[in-house]
């Protein structure tokens, strides 16, 4: 059995999930305006392992959301993941935050555009197809009424930007899935297990979060 601990702290959602062979078996998360990651993250990790009845030594790897996202949130998550990997001598796996967010849009056609708030009208975004294959790389962009105007397919927007983007992005093929707001560690399990099987690991000493902007 391959137990992987998944950590997602790139947004207001402090989220931890335990996966066995790529399937989420337990998840603890809370999204608060005040960013409680520093207080909650290690508590969630200990609770989940206790509920699963396993020890830290039973973990085969730790996966962390790599960004983009909140500078502070990413630093907290990556620091915790690095500390566990170094102490337990197990691999560090990183997962694209926007892919984690996009994976919550359970659609069978069209495109998925995960967007995370980067203040004012700027967002961090990428474009995926319904199979979660990346069609455009991650970038920071300012949203205007002309954004994504060349796309004729249905575009499903997910993330925490609906309030500010919905009044601007009004084309008939634009759909906002407002129930999908934050990335969650429970959606990391399949992605991190795939990387585990392919030995796609990071250097614990030198890995830094993907902040995208200075």
WOTATA-V471312 format. One record per pair of residues at least 4 apart in sequence whose ideal C-beta (glycine too) atoms are under 8 Angstrom apart, sorted by sequence separation. I is the first residue (numbers start at 0). J is the second residue. If there is no record, write none. Layout:
I_J / I_J
This chain:
8_12 / 18_22 / 31_35 / 35_39 / 36_40 / 38_42 / 39_43 / 40_44 / 41_45 / 42_46 / 43_47 / 44_48 / 45_49 / 46_50 / 47_51 / 53_57 / 64_68 / 68_72 / 69_73 / 70_74 / 71_75 / 72_76 / 73_77 / 74_78 / 75_79 / 76_80 / 77_81 / 78_82 / 79_83 / 80_84 / 81_85 / 82_86 / 83_87 / 84_88 / 94_98 / 95_99 / 96_100 / 97_101 / 98_102 / 99_103 / 117_121 / 127_131 / 128_132 / 142_146 / 144_148 / 150_154 / 156_160 / 160_164 / 161_165 / 163_167 / 164_168 / 165_169 / 169_173 / 182_186 / 183_187 / 186_190 / 187_191 / 188_192 / 189_193 / 190_194 / 191_195 / 192_196 / 193_197 / 195_199 / 202_206 / 7_12 / 8_13 / 18_23 / 19_24 / 48_53 / 53_58 / 68_73 / 84_89 / 94_99 / 106_111 / 117_122 / 127_132 / 156_161 / 168_173 / 194_199 / 201_206 / 7_13 / 8_14 / 17_23 / 18_24 / 29_35 / 48_54 / 67_73 / 83_89 / 84_90 / 116_122 / 117_123 / 127_133 / 128_134 / 140_146 / 194_200 / 7_14 / 16_23 / 17_24 / 48_55 / 66_73 / 84_91 / 104_111 / 115_122 / 126_133 / 127_134 / 147_154 / 168_175 / 6_14 / 7_15 / 17_25 / 65_73 / 114_122 / 115_123 / 125_133 / 126_134 / 156_164 / 6_15 / 7_16 / 16_25 / 17_26 / 64_73 / 104_113 / 114_123 / 115_124 / 126_135 / 5_15 / 16_26 / 29_39 / 81_91 / 101_111 / 114_124 / 125_135 / 165_175 / 4_15 / 5_16 / 15_26 / 16_27 / 80_91 / 101_112 / 113_124 / 125_136 / 164_175 / 4_16 / 5_17 / 14_26 / 15_27 / 64_76 / 65_77 / 101_113 / 112_124 / 113_125 / 125_137 / 156_168 / 4_17 / 5_18 / 14_27 / 15_28 / 63_76 / 100_113 / 112_125 / 124_137 / 125_138 / 3_17 / 4_18 / 14_28 / 63_77 / 112_126 / 113_127 / 123_137 / 124_138 / 161_175 / 2_17 / 3_18 / 13_28 / 28_43 / 98_113 / 100_115 / 111_126 / 112_127 / 123_138 / 2_18 / 12_28 / 13_29 / 27_43 / 63_79 / 97_113 / 110_126 / 111_127 / 123_139 / 124_140 / 154_170 / 161_177 / 2_19 / 12_29 / 13_30 / 63_80 / 110_127 / 111_128 / 122_139 / 156_173 / 1_19 / 5_23 / 12_30 / 13_31 / 62_80 / 97_115 / 110_128 / 111_129 / 121_139 / 122_140 / 142_160 / 154_172 / 156_174 / 0_19 / 1_20 / 11_30 / 27_46 / 61_80 / 96_115 / 110_129 / 121_140 / 153_172 / 154_173 / 155_174 / 156_175 / 157_176 / 161_180 / 0_20 / 1_21 / 10_30 / 11_31 / 27_47 / 109_129 / 111_131 / 121_141 / 122_142 / 152_172 / 154_174 / 155_175 / 156_176 / 7_28 / 11_32 / 13_34 / 26_47 / 108_129 / 120_141 / 121_142 / 142_163 / 146_167 / 147_168 / 151_172 / 153_174 / 155_176 / 158_179 / 159_180 / 13_35 / 25_47 / 61_83 / 107_129 / 117_139 / 119_141 / 120_142 / 142_164 / 146_168 / 148_170 / 150_172 / 157_179 / 158_180 / 159_181 / 11_34 / 13_36 / 61_84 / 106_129 / 120_143 / 144_167 / 147_170 / 157_180 / 158_181 / 60_84 / 101_125 / 110_134 / 143_167 / 144_168 / 15_40 / 25_50 / 58_83 / 142_167 / 144_169 / 13_39 / 25_51 / 61_87 / 97_123 / 101_127 / 142_168 / 147_173 / 13_40 / 24_51 / 97_124 / 98_125 / 8_36 / 15_43 / 55_83 / 61_89 / 63_91 / 65_93 / 68_96 / 97_125 / 114_142 / 14_43 / 15_44 / 58_87 / 60_89 / 61_90 / 62_91 / 63_92 / 64_93 / 65_94 / 67_96 / 98_127 / 102_131 / 13_43 / 17_47 / 59_89 / 60_90 / 61_91 / 62_92 / 63_93 / 64_94 / 65_95 / 66_96 / 67_97 / 95_125 / 101_131 / 16_47 / 17_48 / 55_86 / 56_87 / 58_89 / 59_90 / 60_91 / 61_92 / 62_93 / 63_94 / 65_96 / 8_40 / 15_47 / 55_87 / 60_92 / 62_94 / 64_96 / 98_131 / 6_40 / 17_51 / 124_158 / 34_69 / 36_71 / 40_75 / 44_79 / 64_99 / 98_133 / 112_147 / 17_53 / 36_72 / 40_76 / 122_158 / 34_71 / 6_44 / 34_72 / 37_75 / 41_79 / 122_160 / 36_75 / 40_79 / 44_83 / 4_44 / 36_76 / 97_137 / 110_150 / 95_137 / 110_152 / 112_154 / 114_156 / 116_158 / 122_164 / 4_47 / 109_152 / 110_153 / 111_154 / 112_155 / 113_156 / 114_157 / 115_158 / 116_159 / 120_163 / 4_48 / 108_152 / 109_153 / 110_154 / 111_155 / 112_156 / 113_157 / 114_158 / 115_159 / 116_160 / 108_153 / 109_154 / 110_155 / 112_157 / 113_158 / 114_159 / 115_160 / 109_155 / 111_157 / 114_160 / 68_115 / 116_163 / 120_167 / 67_115 / 2_51 / 106_155 / 67_117 / 114_164 / 2_53 / 104_155 / 104_157 / 4_58 / 103_157 / 2_57 / 3_58 / 6_61 / 8_63 / 9_64 / 68_123 / 2_58 / 3_59 / 4_60 / 5_61 / 6_62 / 7_63 / 8_64 / 67_123 / 101_157 / 2_59 / 3_60 / 4_61 / 5_62 / 6_63 / 7_64 / 9_66 / 100_157 / 1_59 / 3_61 / 4_62 / 5_63 / 6_64 / 9_67 / 10_68 / 11_69 / 100_158 / 1_60 / 3_62 / 9_68 / 10_69 / 13_72 / 8_68 / 9_69 / 8_69 / 11_72 / 10_72 / 9_72 / 109_172 / 8_72 / 9_73 / 8_73 / 109_174 / 8_75 / 9_76 / 8_76 / 7_76 / 113_182 / 6_76 / 67_137 / 67_139 / 104_176 / 137_209 / 139_211 / 6_79 / 138_211 / 139_212 / 6_80 / 137_211 / 104_179 / 103_179 / 4_83 / 100_179 / 103_182 / 103_183 / 100_181 / 100_182 / 99_182 / 103_186 / 99_183 / 102_186 / 97_182 / 10_96 / 96_182 / 100_186 / 9_96 / 99_186 / 102_189 / 99_187 / 102_190 / 123_211 / 3_92 / 5_94 / 7_96 / 99_190 / 7_99 / 98_190 / 94_187 / 95_190 / 117_212 / 94_190 / 94_191 / 92_191 / 94_194 / 92_194 / 92_195 / 10_115 / 90_195 / 9_115 / 92_199 / 90_198 / 92_200 / 93_201 / 91_200 / 92_201 / 90_200 / 91_201 / 90_201 / 91_202 / 91_203 / 93_206 / 96_209 / 68_182 / 91_206 / 64_182 / 85_203 / 84_203 / 64_184 / 81_203 / 64_187 / 62_187 / 81_206 / 62_190 / 62_191 / 77_206 / 77_207 / 60_191 / 77_208 / 62_194 / 76_208 / 62_195 / 74_208 / 60_195 / 73_208 / 59_195 / 73_209 / 73_210 / 70_208 / 60_200 / 70_210 / 66_208 / 67_209 / 65_208 / 66_209 / 67_210 / 65_209 / 66_210 / 67_211 / 66_211 / 67_212 / 11_159 / 10_159 / 30_180 / 30_181 / 28_183 / 28_184 / 26_183 / 28_185 / 26_184 / 26_185 / 23_184 / 23_185 / 23_188 / 22_188 / 14_181 / 16_183 / 21_188 / 22_189 / 14_182 / 16_184 / 21_189 / 12_181 / 14_183 / 15_184 / 16_185 / 18_187 / 11_181 / 12_182 / 14_184 / 18_188 / 21_191 / 10_181 / 12_183 / 14_185 / 16_187 / 21_192 / 10_182 / 16_188 / 20_192 / 21_193 / 9_182 / 18_191 / 18_192 / 7_182 / 7_183 / 7_184 / 6_184 / 5_184 / 5_185 / 7_187 / 5_187 / 5_188 / 3_188 / 5_191 / 3_191 / 3_192 / 1_192 / 3_195 / 1_195
